[in-house]
Amino acid sequence: MAAAQLIQSDDNDLVPFITVECDDRGGTCWAVIGLGKMIRCYSGERAIAVLQWMCISRGITVPQ
């Protein structure tokens, strides 16, 4: 699988974010990008939880 091209910013690893990607079967899914990784999630709740974890691990304040 080819690496995801991230057009949002050259500094995309500094602040994690959520976007939409295609999975290996061509379906859509949430993708959390950060910490040098792309994690695919199939529910919005899971994507938010992963994003919060990434932000906390970088010392970024997460709204409650």
C-alpha positions in Angstrom: 0.0 0.0 0.0 1.3 3.4 -0.9 1.8 6.0 1.8 -1.0 8.5 2.2 -0.3 11.9 0.7 -1.1 14.6 3.2 -1.9 17.9 1.6 -3.0 19.8 4.7 0.5 20.8 5.8 4.2 20.0 5.6 4.1 20.0 9.5 1.2 17.5 9.6 3.0 15.4 12.3 2.9 18.3 14.8 -0.9 18.3 15.4 -2.9 15.1 14.8 -6.0 15.4 12.7 -8.9 13.3 11.3 -9.6 13.0 7.6 -11.5 10.5 5.3 -9.6 7.8 3.4 -10.3 4.7 1.4 -9.6 1.3 3.0 -7.9 -1.6 1.2 -11.3 -2.7 -0.2 -12.2 0.8 -1.5 -14.6 1.7 1.2 -14.5 4.9 3.1 -13.3 5.2 6.7 -12.0 7.8 9.1 -8.3 8.2 9.2 -6.4 9.7 12.2 -3.1 11.1 11.1 -0.3 11.9 13.5 2.8 10.7 15.3 4.1 9.4 11.9 1.1 7.0 11.6 -2.3 6.8 9.9 -4.8 4.8 11.9 -8.0 3.8 10.1 -11.2 3.8 12.1 -14.6 2.6 11.1 -16.6 4.7 13.6 -16.5 8.4 14.4 -16.4 7.7 18.1 -13.3 5.5 17.7 -11.6 8.1 15.5 -12.2 10.8 18.2 -10.8 8.5 20.9 -7.7 7.8 18.8 -7.3 11.5 18.1 -7.6 12.4 21.8 -5.0 9.7 22.7 -2.6 11.2 20.1 -3.1 14.7 21.3 -2.6 13.8 24.9 0.6 11.8 24.1 2.0 15.0 22.4 1.0 17.2 25.4 -1.8 19.0 23.4 -4.8 20.1 25.4 -7.9 18.2 24.4 -11.4 19.8 25.0 -13.7 17.7 27.1 
